[in-house]
């Protein structure tokens, strides 16, 4: 806009100067006084306009103002002669100088003026644009606030719904909307998280309930037998009482150790002591420890063929992994009439595969999906001593070592447990 004003102003100044120099040069009837009258009464006259006309000897022939400057700007005249035309601005005044070739000689015309109207219009336009800018900005802000409120209203609803969800009513779910946009996807993911939390809370409640029951049973037995022993005046029975008490204490100690190991298995692998462990030695030490605990058990170890030593090596917490293997081996022996388990070691490019199988009572299909819950026991295992935390502990330990555990079982035919753990 500023450039347009400048170009228009310069064009008008030059046009007025060109008219004056033509009249002075080409019209004999026009003299200096008449030309001044014409210039002063021109329709397109600009404020403070001054027109000066020189000959090529740098002599001032005409000036539109009454008191022309006595000193002529020689440098400007020489510049106009060299460049044919000169334009410049000084103190908001536009100046144009150019050469005009008349019929008989050449002239130099210099005209300058202050474009008051142009500057006023430019200033007005600036004000208009500023006002329009702030008006447009206000409209954009209002519209933005409106649409942002509309866009965020689903999130506001979600926040209100979340406020109503507590540990006691995790069954409440968020509105999933059209199930297509990002907010709906967020609600879907949050609902799935709530389901996992609900399962965790339910498992925790079940754990506390079962743990209390399992701990109460041996403690009640201990209390009862001690009370009977104290009430019985016959001194011939203490050894039998002590034997029963010792069995109960062993079971209680075993349960306590299992709970402690279960808590340890819930830690992050980075928080445990990890070292290189040979799987054949680990399986052998677990087998030896279990046979030491119960001499009636039989554990047959089969290794198809010894691979490269690197394949035999695991990065593991030896104590935890041995505990997991012992628990699975013990289950195989305990729930089999022949108290025998078969242990097989196999290897592939990525993993060590340990299979522990038995020909015992098996696991009912309906119970297979729950056997990893703490303290859960199959119906056909109720007559066997145990607390229902062995498989839970084993699975957590194996998953902690980035492995997997699969169980296949048929009632009264036996169970096969396959453990897969990455080797080096």
C-alpha positions in Angstrom: 0.0 0.0 0.0 2.8 2.4 0.8 4.6 1.7 -2.5 1.3 2.3 -4.4 0.9 5.7 -2.7 4.5 6.6 -3.5 4.2 5.5 -7.2 0.9 7.4 -7.6 2.4 10.6 -5.9 5.5 10.5 -8.1 3.4 10.0 -11.2 1.3 13.1 -10.4 4.3 15.2 -9.6 6.0 14.3 -12.8 2.8 14.9 -14.9 2.5 18.4 -13.4 6.1 19.1 -14.1 5.9 17.8 -17.6 2.9 20.0 -18.3 4.7 23.1 -17.1 7.9 22.4 -19.0 5.9 21.7 -22.2 4.0 25.0 -21.9 7.2 27.0 -21.3 9.1 25.3 -24.1 6.6 24.8 -26.8 3.9 27.4 -26.4 5.1 30.9 -27.3 2.0 32.6 -25.8 2.9 31.3 -22.3 5.3 33.4 -20.3 6.6 32.9 -16.7 3.9 34.8 -15.0 1.1 33.1 -16.9 2.7 29.7 -16.2 2.7 30.5 -12.5 -1.0 31.3 -12.6 -1.6 28.0 -14.5 0.4 25.9 -12.0 -1.3 27.5 -9.0 -4.7 26.8 -10.4 -4.1 23.3 -11.7 -6.8 20.8 -10.7 -4.4 18.1 -9.6 -2.1 20.4 -7.7 -0.4 18.7 -4.8 0.2 20.4 -1.4 3.5 22.4 -1.2 4.2 21.5 -4.8 7.2 23.3 -6.3 8.3 23.0 -10.0 11.7 24.3 -11.2 12.9 24.4 -14.8 16.6 24.8 -15.8 18.4 25.0 -19.1 21.4 22.8 -19.8 23.7 25.7 -18.6 22.2 25.1 -15.1 20.4 28.4 -15.2 17.0 28.6 -13.5 14.4 29.6 -16.0 11.2 29.1 -14.0 10.1 28.3 -10.4 6.4 27.9 -9.5 7.0 29.4 -6.0 7.3 33.2 -5.4 10.7 33.0 -3.6 12.9 30.4 -5.3 16.2 29.4 -3.6 19.1 31.5 -4.6 21.5 28.5 -4.6 21.1 25.9 -7.2 21.8 22.2 -6.4 24.5 21.6 -9.0 25.0 18.0 -7.9 21.4 17.1 -8.5 21.4 18.7 -12.0 24.5 16.8 -13.0 23.0 13.6 -11.7 19.8 14.2 -13.8 22.0 14.8 -16.9 23.8 11.6 -16.3 20.8 9.4 -15.4 18.0 11.1 -17.5 15.6 10.8 -14.5 16.0 10.9 -10.7 13.5 10.1 -8.0 14.0 10.3 -4.2 12.2 11.1 -1.0 13.4 13.5 1.7 11.4 14.5 4.9 8.2 13.0 3.4 8.6 15.0 0.2 8.8 13.2 -3.1 11.1 14.7 -5.7 11.3 13.9 -9.5 13.9 15.3 -11.8 14.0 14.6 -15.6 15.2 15.9 -18.9 12.7 17.3 -21.4 13.7 17.8 -25.1 11.9 20.8 -26.5 11.7 22.0 -30.1 14.8 24.1 -29.9 16.7 23.0 -26.7 16.8 20.7 -23.7 15.4 21.5 -20.3 15.8 20.0 -16.8 12.6 19.9 -14.8 12.6 19.3 -11.0 9.4 19.0 -9.1 8.7 18.1 -5.5 5.6 18.0 -3.3 4.2 16.6 0.0 1.5 14.0 -0.6 -0.7 15.0 2.3 -3.8 13.3 1.0 -1.9 10.1 0.3 -0.3 10.0 3.8 -3.7 10.7 5.4 -5.3 7.9 3.4 -2.4 5.6 4.3 -2.7 6.5 8.0 -6.5 5.9 7.8 -6.0 2.5 6.2 -3.5 1.6 8.9 -6.0 2.5 11.6 -8.8 0.6 9.7 -6.5 -2.5 9.4 -5.5 -2.4 13.0 -9.2 -2.1 14.1 -10.2 -4.9 11.7 -7.3 -7.0 13.0 -8.4 -6.7 16.6 -12.0 -7.2 15.6 -11.0 -10.3 13.6 -8.8 -11.5 16.5 -11.7 -11.1 19.0 -14.0 -13.0 16.6 -11.4 -15.8 16.2 -10.9 -16.0 20.0 -14.7 -16.2 20.6 -15.2 -18.8 17.9 -12.1 -20.7 19.0 -13.3 -20.8 22.6 -16.7 -21.9 21.4 -15.4 -24.7 19.2 -12.7 -25.7 21.7 -15.4 -26.0 24.3 -17.4 -28.2 21.9 -14.3 -30.2 21.1 -13.3 -30.7 24.7 -16.7 -31.4 26.0 -16.3 -35.2 25.6 -13.1 -34.9 27.7 -14.9 -32.9 30.3 -17.6 -35.6 30.4 -14.8 -38.3 30.7 -13.3 -36.4 33.7 -16.7 -36.2 35.4 -17.2 -39.9 34.8 -13.7 -40.7 36.1 -14.5 -38.8 39.3 -17.3 -41.2 40.0 -15.1 -44.3 39.7 -13.6 -45.5 43.0 -12.0 -48.7 44.2 -15.5 -49.9 45.4 -17.2 -49.4 42.1 -14.7 -50.3 39.4 -17.6 -51.8 37.4 -18.5 -48.3 36.2 -17.3 -47.7 32.7 -16.8 -44.6 30.6 -19.1 -43.8 27.7 -17.2 -45.0 24.6 -19.1 -42.7 22.1 -18.9 -43.6 18.5 -15.8 -45.9 19.1 -14.1 -44.3 16.1 -12.5 -41.0 17.1 -9.4 -40.5 19.4 -11.5 -39.6 22.5 -13.6 -42.8 22.0 -10.4 -44.8 21.7 -9.1 -43.2 24.9 -12.3 -44.2 26.7 -12.1 -47.8 25.3 -8.4 -48.1 26.5 -9.4 -46.6 29.9 -12.3 -49.1 30.2 -9.9 -52.0 29.4 -7.5 -50.7 32.1 -10.4 -50.6 34.6 -11.2 -54.2 33.7 -7.5 -55.1 34.4 -7.7 -53.1 37.7 -10.9 -54.9 38.6 -9.3 -58.3 38.0 -6.2 -57.2 40.1 -8.4 -56.0 42.9 -10.5 -59.2 42.8 -7.3 -61.3 42.8 -6.0 -59.3 45.7 -9.2 -59.8 47.7 -9.1 -63.5 46.8 -5.4 -63.6 47.8 -6.0 -62.0 51.2 -9.0 -64.2 51.9 -7.2 -67.4 50.9 -4.0 -66.5 52.6 -5.9 -65.8 55.8 -7.6 -69.1 55.5 -4.4 -71.0 54.8 -2.6 -69.4 57.7 -5.5 -69.8 60.1 -5.8 -73.6 59.4 -2.4 -74.6 60.7 -2.5 -72.1 63.5 -5.9 -73.4 64.6 -4.6 -77.0 64.5 -1.5 -76.0 66.5 -3.7 -74.2 69.1 -6.1 -77.1 69.4 -3.5 -79.8 69.8 -1.6 -77.8 72.4 -4.8 -77.3 74.3 -5.6 -81.0 74.1 -2.1 -81.9 75.2 -2.4 -79.5 78.2 -5.8 -80.9 79.2 -4.7 -84.6 78.9 -3.2 -85.8 82.1 -1.9 -88.9 80.4 1.8 -88.3 79.7 2.1 -91.1 77.1 0.9 -89.0 74.2 3.3 -86.0 74.0 5.5 -87.5 71.3 2.6 -88.0 68.9 1.4 -84.5 69.6 4.8 -83.1 69.0 5.1 -85.0 65.7 1.8 -83.5 64.5 2.8 -80.1 65.7 6.1 -80.4 63.8 4.2 -81.3 60.6 1.9 -78.4 60.9 4.9 -76.0 61.6 6.6 -77.4 58.5 3.5 -76.7 56.4 3.2 -73.2 57.9 6.9 -72.5 57.3 6.5 -73.7 53.7 3.6 -71.4 53.2 5.4 -68.5 54.6 8.4 -69.1 52.4 6.1 -69.5 49.4 4.4 -66.1 50.1 7.8 -64.5 50.5 9.0 -65.9 47.2 5.8 -64.9 45.5 6.3 -61.3 46.7 9.9 -61.4 45.4 8.7 -62.8 42.0 6.6 -59.6 41.6 9.7 -57.5 41.5 11.2 -56.1 38.3 14.0 -58.3 36.8 16.4 -55.3 37.1 16.0 -55.3 40.9 17.2 -58.9 41.2 20.7 -60.4 41.1 21.1 -61.7 37.5 24.0 -63.9 36.5 24.9 -66.6 33.8 23.6 -70.0 34.8 24.0 -73.3 33.1 20.5 -74.8 32.6 21.7 -78.4 32.9 23.3 -77.7 36.3 20.3 -75.7 37.4 17.9 -78.5 36.6 20.2 -81.0 38.2 20.5 -79.0 41.5 16.7 -78.5 41.6 16.2 -82.3 41.1 18.7 -83.1 43.8 17.2 -80.7 46.3 13.7 -82.1 45.8 14.9 -85.7 46.2 16.6 -84.6 49.4 13.3 -83.3 50.7 11.4 -86.4 49.8 13.2 -89.6 49.1 10.1 -91.4 47.8 10.0 -89.1 44.7 11.5 -90.3 41.4 12.8 -87.7 38.8 14.1 -89.0 35.5 16.2 -86.5 33.6 16.6 -86.8 29.8 18.8 -84.6 27.6 18.4 -85.4 23.9 21.9 -84.1 23.0 24.3 -81.6 24.5 24.4 -78.5 22.2 26.9 -75.7 22.1 27.8 -74.6 25.6 26.4 -71.1 24.8 22.9 -72.6 24.4 23.2 -74.1 27.8 23.6 -70.7 29.5 20.8 -68.5 30.8 20.8 -65.0 32.3 18.8 -65.6 35.4 18.3 -65.3 39.2 19.4 -68.9 40.0 17.5 -69.1 43.4 14.2 -68.0 41.9 14.4 -70.1 38.8 15.4 -73.2 40.9 12.3 -72.5 43.1 10.1 -72.5 40.0 11.5 -75.8 38.7 11.2 -77.5 42.1 7.5 -76.4 42.5 6.6 -77.9 39.1 8.7 -81.1 39.7 7.1 -81.5 43.1 3.6 -81.2 41.7 4.3 -83.9 39.1 5.5 -86.3 41.8 3.0 -85.4 44.5 -0.1 -85.8 42.3 1.1 -89.1 40.7 0.5 -92.6 42.3 4.0 -93.6 41.2 5.5 -90.3 42.5 7.4 -90.0 39.3 8.1 -87.1 36.9 9.9 -87.1 33.6 12.2 -84.1 32.9 13.3 -83.4 29.3 15.8 -80.8 28.1 15.7 -79.6 24.5 17.2 -76.6 22.7 16.5 -74.5 19.6 18.2 -71.4 18.1 16.7 -69.0 20.7 15.4 -71.0 23.6 15.9 -73.7 26.2 12.8 -75.9 26.4 12.2 -77.8 29.7 9.4 -80.3 29.8 8.2 -81.8 33.1 5.5 -84.5 32.7 3.8 -87.0 34.9 1.1 -89.7 34.8 -0.9 -88.3 37.7 -4.5 -87.2 38.4 -4.4 -84.4 35.8 -6.3 -81.1 35.8 -9.9 -80.6 34.9 -10.5 -78.4 31.8 -12.7 -76.0 33.8 -9.8 -75.5 36.2 -7.0 -75.0 33.7 -7.6 -71.2 33.3 -7.6 -70.6 37.0 -4.7 -72.8 38.2 -2.3 -69.8 38.2 -4.4 -67.8 40.6 -2.9 -67.7 44.2 -4.3 -70.3 46.5 -6.6 -71.8 43.8 -6.6 -75.6 43.8 -8.4 -78.0 41.5 -11.3 -80.0 42.9 -9.5 -83.3 42.4 -6.4 -81.9 44.4 -8.2 -81.2 47.6 -7.1 -84.4 49.2 -3.4 -83.6 48.7 -1.4 -81.3 50.9 -0.7 -78.0 49.4 -1.5 -74.3 49.4 -2.1 -73.4 45.7 0.8 -71.0 45.3 3.4 -73.2 43.6 2.2 -72.7 40.0 1.4 -69.0 40.6 5.0 -68.6 41.8 6.5 -70.6 39.0 4.6 -68.7 36.3 5.7 -65.3 37.7 9.3 -66.3 37.9 9.4 -67.7 34.4 7.7 -64.6 33.0 10.2 -62.5 34.9 12.9 -64.2 32.9 11.0 -63.4 29.6 10.0 -67.0 29.2 6.7 -68.8 28.8 4.8 -71.6 30.5 2.3 -74.0 28.8 0.3 -76.7 30.5 -1.5 -79.6 28.8 -3.4 -82.0 31.0 -6.0 -84.8 30.9 -7.8 -86.0 34.0 -6.5 -89.3 35.3 -3.9 -89.5 32.5 -1.4 -86.9 33.5 0.0 -83.4 33.0 2.8 -81.9 30.8 4.3 -78.6 31.7 6.5 -76.9 29.0 8.9 -74.1 30.1 10.6 -72.0 27.4 13.3 -69.6 28.4 15.7 -67.6 26.1 19.4 -68.7 26.2 22.5 -66.6 25.3 
